[in-house]
Amino acid sequence: MTYLLVLGACLLGTLPLELVLHVGVYRQGRRLLLTLLPVAAVFVTWDVLAVHAHHWRFDPSQVLSPRVLGLPLEELAFFVVIPVCSVLGFEAVRRKRP
């Protein structure tokens, strides 16, 4: 659950950028999706290949049991949450830059 809590904290920490600074990231769903898909595709593929090749693994006692393509849900969420937070941060800086 710690992994999910950290991801949730990341989202909560960047939410004010959307609500207060009105950066508009969540209102531009198509643009956000086009930003996330290539990144997620590359890193999900990388993770799946590494797990199947036994280069690394996820400790079952540290992650939730549901898996997709051999990856825990938290790992898949990571590839969405962290890029979204990054885009929010980037857009906030771009908006507030003189």
GUVOZA-176437 format. One record per atom (N, C-alpha, C): residue in one letter; x negated, y, z negated. Coordinates in steps of 0.05 Angstrom, whole numbers, padded with zeros to 5 digits, always signed. Layout:
// GUVOZA-176437
AXYZ/...
***
This chain:
// GUVOZA-176437
M-00016-00024+00000/M+00000+00000+00000/M-00017+00025+00000/T-00042+00023-00009/T-00059+00047-00010/T-00063+00059+00017/Y-00067+00042+00037/Y-00071+00051+00065/Y-00047+00068+00074/L-00023+00058+00069/L+00001+00072+00076/L+00004+00098+00061/L-00003+00098+00036/L-00001+00122+00020/L-00020+00144+00030/V-00044+00136+00038/V-00063+00155+00049/V-00052+00167+00076/L-00041+00150+00092/L-00029+00159+00118/L-00006+00178+00112/G+00010+00171+00093/G+00033+00189+00085/G+00023+00216+00074/A+00001+00215+00059/A-00011+00240+00048/A-00022+00257+00071/C-00033+00244+00091/C-00043+00259+00114/C-00020+00273+00128/L+00002+00259+00132/L+00025+00272+00145/L+00036+00294+00128/L+00039+00289+00102/L+00050+00310+00085/L+00031+00334+00083/G+00005+00329+00084/G-00014+00351+00083/G-00014+00369+00108/T-00007+00357+00130/T-00007+00373+00155/T+00021+00383+00162/L+00042+00374+00149/L+00069+00382+00154/L+00073+00413+00152/P+00060+00426+00132/P+00063+00455+00131/P+00054+00469+00156/L+00035+00457+00171/L+00026+00470+00195/L+00048+00472+00215/E+00066+00452+00215/E+00089+00452+00233/E+00111+00471+00222/L+00116+00468+00196/L+00138+00483+00184/L+00133+00512+00180/V+00109+00519+00171/V+00102+00546+00164/V+00090+00561+00188/L+00071+00549+00201/L+00058+00562+00224/L+00072+00558+00250/H+00092+00540+00250/H+00108+00535+00274/H+00091+00529+00299/V+00073+00511+00296/V+00055+00504+00318/V+00070+00489+00340/G+00093+00477+00335/G+00109+00465+00356/G+00100+00438+00366/V+00083+00425+00351/V+00074+00398+00360/V+00097+00378+00362/Y+00113+00377+00341/Y+00135+00358+00341/Y+00157+00365+00360/R+00159+00390+00368/R+00180+00398+00388/R+00172+00390+00416/Q+00147+00384+00420/Q+00137+00377+00447/Q+00131+00347+00448/G+00152+00332+00444/G+00149+00303+00442/G+00135+00290+00465/R+00142+00298+00489/R+00129+00285+00513/R+00099+00291+00514/R+00092+00316+00508/R+00064+00324+00508/R+00049+00309+00486/L+00061+00306+00463/L+00048+00292+00441/L+00045+00262+00448/L+00065+00251+00460/L+00064+00223+00468/L+00042+00218+00489/L+00040+00236+00508/L+00019+00234+00529/L-00009+00238+00516/T-00011+00252+00494/T-00036+00255+00480/T-00043+00229+00464/L-00023+00218+00451/L-00027+00194+00434/L-00032+00168+00449/L-00017+00164+00471/L-00018+00138+00484/L-00046+00129+00493/P-00061+00146+00507/P-00088+00137+00515/P-00106+00130+00491/V-00105+00147+00471/V-00122+00142+00447/V-00114+00116+00434/A-00088+00113+00429/A-00078+00089+00416/A-00084+00064+00432/A-00081+00066+00458/A-00086+00043+00475/A-00115+00033+00473/V-00133+00052+00474/V-00162+00045+00473/V-00168+00032+00445/F-00160+00045+00424/F-00168+00036+00398/F-00152+00011+00388/V-00128+00008+00396/V-00113-00016+00390/V-00126-00040+00405/T-00132-00036+00430/T-00146-00057+00445/T-00173-00064+00432/W-00188-00044+00424/W-00213-00049+00411/W-00210-00065+00385/D-00191-00057+00369/D-00185-00071+00344/D-00176-00100+00349/V-00158-00103+00368/V-00148-00130+00374/V-00171-00148+00383/L-00188-00138+00401/L-00210-00154+00410/L-00230-00161+00388/A-00235-00141+00371/A-00254-00145+00349/A-00243-00165+00328/V-00218-00164+00322/V-00206-00183+00303/V-00206-00211+00315/H-00198-00213+00340/H-00197-00240+00353/H-00225-00252+00357/A-00245-00235+00359/A-00273-00244+00362/A-00286-00249+00334/H-00270-00243+00313/H-00280-00246+00285/H-00303-00228+00278/H-00304-00204+00291/H-00324-00184+00284/H-00316-00170+00258/W-00290-00168+00254/W-00280-00159+00228/W-00252-00169+00223/R-00243-00165+00199/R-00217-00175+00191/R-00205-00156+00171/F-00179-00160+00166/F-00165-00144+00146/F-00158-00162+00123/D-00167-00154+00100/D-00162-00170+00076/D-00132-00171+00070/P-00120-00195+00071/P-00091-00197+00067/P-00081-00186+00040/S-00099-00185+00020/S-00090-00174-00006/S-00090-00143-00006/Q-00101-00131+00015/Q-00103-00102+00017/Q-00084-00089+00037/V-00070-00106+00053/V-00052-00095+00073/V-00025-00110+00072/L-00005-00098+00084/L+00021-00112+00086/L+00019-00136+00104/S+00036-00155+00100/S+00034-00180+00115/S+00044-00178+00144/P+00064-00162+00151/P+00072-00161+00179/P+00049-00152+00197/R+00046-00167+00219/R+00025-00161+00239/R+00036-00159+00267/V+00024-00142+00282/V+00030-00140+00311/V+00004-00143+00326/L+00002-00162+00344/L-00022-00168+00358/L-00046-00175+00340/G-00039-00185+00316/G-00059-00192+00297/G-00068-00169+00279/L-00057-00145+00283/L-00064-00122+00267/L-00042-00116+00247/P-00050-00108+00223/P-00030-00100+00203/P-00016-00074+00212/L+00008-00070+00203/L+00024-00047+00211/L+00009-00021+00203/E-00005-00021+00181/E-00019+00003+00172/E-00040+00011+00193/E-00053-00008+00205/E-00074-00002+00224/E-00062+00010+00249/L-00039+00000+00258/L-00025+00011+00281/L-00015+00039+00274/A-00005+00043+00250/A+00004+00070+00242/A-00019+00090+00241/F-00043+00080+00234/F-00067+00097+00233/F-00071+00110+00261/F-00068+00095+00282/F-00073+00105+00309/F-00052+00124+00319/V-00031+00128+00304/V-00011+00148+00310/V-00014+00172+00290/V-00015+00166+00265/V-00015+00187+00244/V-00040+00205+00246/I-00063+00193+00248/I-00088+00209+00247/I-00090+00227+00272/P-00084+00217+00296/P-00084+00235+00319/P-00063+00257+00317/V-00039+00251+00306/V-00019+00271+00303/V-00029+00293+00284/C-00041+00285+00262/C-00052+00304+00243/C-00074+00321+00256/S-00090+00308+00272/S-00111+00323+00286/S-00100+00343+00306/V-00080+00336+00321/V-00067+00354+00339/V-00054+00377+00324/L-00041+00371+00302/L-00030+00393+00286/L-00051+00412+00276/G-00073+00402+00266/G-00095+00419+00257/G-00107+00435+00280/F-00111+00423+00303/F-00122+00437+00326/F-00103+00459+00335/E-00078+00453+00337/E-00058+00474+00346/E-00056+00496+00326/A-00058+00490+00300/A-00057+00511+00279/A-00081+00530+00282/V-00105+00519+00286/V-00128+00535+00289/V-00126+00552+00315/R-00117+00539+00336/R-00114+00553+00361/R-00095+00576+00359/R-00073+00572+00345/R-00052+00593+00341/R-00062+00616+00324/K-00078+00610+00304/K-00087+00631+00285/K-00114+00643+00293/R-00126+00633+00313/R-00152+00644+00322/R-00148+00671+00334/P-00165+00691+00327/P-00162+00718+00338/P-00168+00719+00367/
***
